[in-house]
Amino acid sequence: MLNLLKRYRKLLVAITRRDWSEYRYAIAIVTVALFVPIATLLNGTDRPDFARGLAGSLVLCAAFVYAQSSFANERLRGTLGLLLSLPVGPFELVLAKFLSLYSMVLVTVNVPVILLRDAHLLLLANGAALLLSTLFLASTVISSSPVAPQIPLLFLIVATLPVKEYLQPHPTALAIFQWLTTHPSQVAVAAIAISPVIAISTAFVFKRQQSA
């Protein structure tokens, strides 16, 4: 068991180092870019909503780019087969990819946002970043379709539409929608909690696909 744990640790370290080395410039660019709206909020601005919107867009960008790149590029380059030939199973490989992704996303989000010293905003940012990156990577792992990474984006676009008007005839759905929009902290905690569950489920699905 100890040897197995050491092997998994080596895999995680190797995958994380590989991804950080390959995407270090993208990580640096997005992280530095996120400092711009954060600095604007710190110094005071007459357009705080614009700064928050820009920060949210950059968090979305980080989640999408890192997730899409870290797995889809392996397929495009033909290196996924090489990774699967390592002395670990597909389940462990996918989990290592998720953990590598989380390290990149959390650094990008937390390094700038923590400067605001706003625990509530930090919770919301982490919840959004983890859930979005998890969904993006999950769709990319499960499907080899080029449009797979865009599937969560479609749901995100629908969620930002003025759906409240369409939910008026459905009291239960409207009540759920209103609760979600008025309890952001609870939603963020739930997003953080469900992200590893989705990651593990995705790893199981990928393992079954490889053994089929």
WOMOKA-V605087 format. One record per residue. N is the residue number from 1. RES is the residue in one letter. OMEGA is omega as a letter, one per 20 degrees, with the letter a starting at -180 (* if undefined). Layout:
BEGIN
n:N res:RES omega:OMEGA
n:N res:RES omega:OMEGA
END
This chain:
BEGIN
n:1 res:M omega:a
n:2 res:L omega:r
n:3 res:N omega:r
n:4 res:L omega:r
n:5 res:L omega:r
n:6 res:K omega:r
n:7 res:R omega:r
n:8 res:Y omega:r
n:9 res:R omega:r
n:10 res:K omega:r
n:11 res:L omega:a
n:12 res:L omega:a
n:13 res:V omega:a
n:14 res:A omega:a
n:15 res:I omega:a
n:16 res:T omega:r
n:17 res:R omega:a
n:18 res:R omega:a
n:19 res:D omega:r
n:20 res:W omega:r
n:21 res:S omega:a
n:22 res:E omega:a
n:23 res:Y omega:a
n:24 res:R omega:a
n:25 res:Y omega:r
n:26 res:A omega:r
n:27 res:I omega:a
n:28 res:A omega:a
n:29 res:I omega:a
n:30 res:V omega:r
n:31 res:T omega:r
n:32 res:V omega:r
n:33 res:A omega:a
n:34 res:L omega:r
n:35 res:F omega:a
n:36 res:V omega:r
n:37 res:P omega:r
n:38 res:I omega:r
n:39 res:A omega:r
n:40 res:T omega:r
n:41 res:L omega:r
n:42 res:L omega:a
n:43 res:N omega:a
n:44 res:G omega:a
n:45 res:T omega:r
n:46 res:D omega:r
n:47 res:R omega:a
n:48 res:P omega:a
n:49 res:D omega:r
n:50 res:F omega:r
n:51 res:A omega:r
n:52 res:R omega:r
n:53 res:G omega:r
n:54 res:L omega:r
n:55 res:A omega:r
n:56 res:G omega:r
n:57 res:S omega:r
n:58 res:L omega:r
n:59 res:V omega:r
n:60 res:L omega:r
n:61 res:C omega:r
n:62 res:A omega:a
n:63 res:A omega:a
n:64 res:F omega:a
n:65 res:V omega:a
n:66 res:Y omega:a
n:67 res:A omega:a
n:68 res:Q omega:a
n:69 res:S omega:a
n:70 res:S omega:r
n:71 res:F omega:a
n:72 res:A omega:r
n:73 res:N omega:r
n:74 res:E omega:r
n:75 res:R omega:a
n:76 res:L omega:a
n:77 res:R omega:a
n:78 res:G omega:a
n:79 res:T omega:r
n:80 res:L omega:r
n:81 res:G omega:r
n:82 res:L omega:r
n:83 res:L omega:a
n:84 res:L omega:r
n:85 res:S omega:r
n:86 res:L omega:a
n:87 res:P omega:r
n:88 res:V omega:a
n:89 res:G omega:r
n:90 res:P omega:r
n:91 res:F omega:a
n:92 res:E omega:r
n:93 res:L omega:a
n:94 res:V omega:r
n:95 res:L omega:r
n:96 res:A omega:r
n:97 res:K omega:r
n:98 res:F omega:a
n:99 res:L omega:r
n:100 res:S omega:r
n:101 res:L omega:a
n:102 res:Y omega:r
n:103 res:S omega:a
n:104 res:M omega:a
n:105 res:V omega:a
n:106 res:L omega:r
n:107 res:V omega:a
n:108 res:T omega:a
n:109 res:V omega:a
n:110 res:N omega:a
n:111 res:V omega:r
n:112 res:P omega:a
n:113 res:V omega:a
n:114 res:I omega:r
n:115 res:L omega:a
n:116 res:L omega:a
n:117 res:R omega:r
n:118 res:D omega:a
n:119 res:A omega:a
n:120 res:H omega:r
n:121 res:L omega:r
n:122 res:L omega:r
n:123 res:L omega:r
n:124 res:L omega:a
n:125 res:A omega:r
n:126 res:N omega:r
n:127 res:G omega:r
n:128 res:A omega:a
n:129 res:A omega:a
n:130 res:L omega:a
n:131 res:L omega:a
n:132 res:L omega:a
n:133 res:S omega:r
n:134 res:T omega:a
n:135 res:L omega:r
n:136 res:F omega:a
n:137 res:L omega:a
n:138 res:A omega:a
n:139 res:S omega:r
n:140 res:T omega:r
n:141 res:V omega:a
n:142 res:I omega:a
n:143 res:S omega:r
n:144 res:S omega:r
n:145 res:S omega:r
n:146 res:P omega:a
n:147 res:V omega:a
n:148 res:A omega:a
n:149 res:P omega:a
n:150 res:Q omega:a
n:151 res:I omega:r
n:152 res:P omega:r
n:153 res:L omega:r
n:154 res:L omega:r
n:155 res:F omega:r
n:156 res:L omega:r
n:157 res:I omega:r
n:158 res:V omega:a
n:159 res:A omega:a
n:160 res:T omega:r
n:161 res:L omega:r
n:162 res:P omega:a
n:163 res:V omega:a
n:164 res:K omega:a
n:165 res:E omega:a
n:166 res:Y omega:a
n:167 res:L omega:a
n:168 res:Q omega:r
n:169 res:P omega:a
n:170 res:H omega:a
n:171 res:P omega:a
n:172 res:T omega:r
n:173 res:A omega:r
n:174 res:L omega:r
n:175 res:A omega:r
n:176 res:I omega:r
n:177 res:F omega:a
n:178 res:Q omega:r
n:179 res:W omega:a
n:180 res:L omega:a
n:181 res:T omega:a
n:182 res:T omega:r
n:183 res:H omega:a
n:184 res:P omega:a
n:185 res:S omega:r
n:186 res:Q omega:r
n:187 res:V omega:r
n:188 res:A omega:r
n:189 res:V omega:r
n:190 res:A omega:r
n:191 res:A omega:r
n:192 res:I omega:a
n:193 res:A omega:a
n:194 res:I omega:a
n:195 res:S omega:r
n:196 res:P omega:r
n:197 res:V omega:r
n:198 res:I omega:a
n:199 res:A omega:a
n:200 res:I omega:r
n:201 res:S omega:r
n:202 res:T omega:r
n:203 res:A omega:r
n:204 res:F omega:r
n:205 res:V omega:r
n:206 res:F omega:r
n:207 res:K omega:r
n:208 res:R omega:r
n:209 res:Q omega:a
n:210 res:Q omega:a
n:211 res:S omega:a
n:212 res:A omega:*
END
